[in-house]
Amino acid sequence: MEPRKAMDSLTIMTELVLPNDTNVFGNLMGGRLMYWMDIASALAAQKHCNAPVVTASVDNISFENPIKLGNVVHIEAKVTRAFTSSMEVHMKVWGEDLKKKHKYKSNEAYYTFVALTDENKPTPVPGLIPESEEEQRLFEGALRRRQIRLILGGKMKPDDAKELKALFEN
Ligand SMILES: CC(C)(COP(=O)(O)OP(=O)(O)OC[C@H]1O[C@@H](n2cnc3c(N)ncnc32)[C@H](O)[C@@H]1OP(=O)(O)O)[C@@H](O)C(=O)NCCC(=O)NCCS
């Protein structure tokens, strides 16, 4: 399988916050935003591997600023690294008040997807080529983030997380 560039997976989603998307404070509900983020990041993963994917995990998300009713939501998703059958996707999310010409950051997050065969078995995905400085940085950190989520998910022993342990030993 030919490795693919990170940029080839770039997915941009734009949504408008409507009344049905908001909580009692008139802000976008966190669950609705996470749903849109799930779709944007799944599309980025599918662009990378050209196969159906499932969400394997969602890392912690901190909502820095509420997004108001009538504002626009921008989600940018890109694959940071591909492992065997799994891919980590990084997302940046902004809100925008078009009337005030004001764009503000909402959050950043990492979702992990696994490519599956028609029989629902994990299947290998192409490797990823990071190009820009930011892509290189995200690529390097992905190994440690993967180890954290596999430890938390009970799928890896802390002793086997070599790169993560090295952070604390040096
Ligand atoms: C994700 C899933 C396919 C993993 O299947 P599995 O039988 O545990 O497969 P494996 O242990 O062989 O792992 C397959 C890959 O998943 C990754 N993975 C498994 N659990 C993970 C987790 N909690 N976080 C991140 N990656 C995970 C493994 O690291 C592995 O990646 P790799 O091939 O790149 O090394 C399976 O647990 C599943 O189908 N979960 C439900 C997915 C779903 O329905 N999502 C929507 C939410 S309702």
The ligand as a MOL file (V3000), in Angstrom:
LIG
                    3D

  0  0  0     0  0            999 V3000
M  V30 BEGIN CTAB
M  V30 COUNTS 48 50 0 0 0
M  V30 BEGIN ATOM
M  V30 1 C -12.4670 -0.5570 17.5080 0
M  V30 2 C -12.5640 -2.0360 17.2610 0
M  V30 3 C -12.7650 -2.2960 15.7500 0
M  V30 4 C -11.2580 -2.6970 17.7040 0
M  V30 5 O -11.4130 -4.0470 17.4960 0
M  V30 6 P -10.5590 -5.1570 18.2790 0
M  V30 7 O -11.1500 -6.4710 18.0220 0
M  V30 8 O -10.3360 -4.7000 19.6810 0
M  V30 9 O -9.2770 -5.1530 17.4340 0
M  V30 10 P -7.7660 -5.1240 17.8390 0
M  V30 11 O -7.4790 -5.3170 19.3040 0
M  V30 12 O -7.1300 -6.0650 16.8570 0
M  V30 13 O -7.3740 -3.6440 17.4870 0
M  V30 14 C -7.5410 -3.1240 16.1750 0
M  V30 15 C -7.0470 -1.7110 16.2010 0
M  V30 16 O -7.8930 -0.9490 17.0380 0
M  V30 17 C -7.1010 -0.1880 17.9020 0
M  V30 18 N -7.8420 0.0440 19.1360 0
M  V30 19 C -8.5220 -0.8740 19.8510 0
M  V30 20 N -9.0570 -0.2730 20.9330 0
M  V30 21 C -8.7120 1.0210 20.9020 0
M  V30 22 C -8.9550 2.1430 21.7310 0
M  V30 23 N -9.6780 2.0440 22.8390 0
M  V30 24 N -8.4150 3.3330 21.3680 0
M  V30 25 C -7.6970 3.4500 20.2460 0
M  V30 26 N -7.4330 2.4340 19.4070 0
M  V30 27 C -7.9380 1.2250 19.7340 0
M  V30 28 C -5.8870 -1.0540 18.1660 0
M  V30 29 O -4.7970 -0.2850 18.6210 0
M  V30 30 C -5.6400 -1.5890 16.7770 0
M  V30 31 O -4.9560 -0.6190 16.0040 0
M  V30 32 P -3.7360 -1.0310 15.0400 0
M  V30 33 O -4.2510 -2.1170 14.1320 0
M  V30 34 O -3.4240 0.2010 14.2870 0
M  V30 35 O -2.6260 -1.5050 15.9100 0
M  V30 36 C -13.7450 -2.7090 18.0570 0
M  V30 37 O -13.5020 -2.5810 19.4360 0
M  V30 38 C -15.0810 -2.0980 17.7130 0
M  V30 39 O -15.6890 -2.4410 16.7100 0
M  V30 40 N -15.5980 -1.1850 18.5720 0
M  V30 41 C -16.8680 -0.5300 18.3560 0
M  V30 42 C -16.7150 0.6120 17.3550 0
M  V30 43 C -17.9840 1.4210 17.2330 0
M  V30 44 O -19.0560 0.8510 17.1090 0
M  V30 45 N -17.8390 2.7440 17.2810 0
M  V30 46 C -18.9640 3.6260 17.2920 0
M  V30 47 C -19.3480 3.9470 18.6800 0
M  V30 48 S -20.9260 3.3440 19.0920 0
M  V30 END ATOM
M  V30 BEGIN BOND
M  V30 1 1 1 2
M  V30 2 1 2 3
M  V30 3 1 2 4
M  V30 4 1 2 36
M  V30 5 1 4 5
M  V30 6 1 5 6
M  V30 7 2 6 7
M  V30 8 1 6 8
M  V30 9 1 6 9
M  V30 10 1 9 10
M  V30 11 2 10 11
M  V30 12 1 10 12
M  V30 13 1 10 13
M  V30 14 1 13 14
M  V30 15 1 14 15
M  V30 16 1 15 16
M  V30 17 1 15 30
M  V30 18 1 16 17
M  V30 19 1 17 18
M  V30 20 1 17 28
M  V30 21 1 18 19
M  V30 22 1 18 27
M  V30 23 2 19 20
M  V30 24 1 20 21
M  V30 25 1 21 22
M  V30 26 2 21 27
M  V30 27 1 22 23
M  V30 28 2 22 24
M  V30 29 1 24 25
M  V30 30 2 25 26
M  V30 31 1 26 27
M  V30 32 1 28 29
M  V30 33 1 28 30
M  V30 34 1 30 31
M  V30 35 1 31 32
M  V30 36 2 32 33
M  V30 37 1 32 34
M  V30 38 1 32 35
M  V30 39 1 36 37
M  V30 40 1 36 38
M  V30 41 2 38 39
M  V30 42 1 38 40
M  V30 43 1 40 41
M  V30 44 1 41 42
M  V30 45 1 42 43
M  V30 46 2 43 44
M  V30 47 1 43 45
M  V30 48 1 45 46
M  V30 49 1 46 47
M  V30 50 1 47 48
M  V30 END BOND
M  V30 END CTAB
M  END
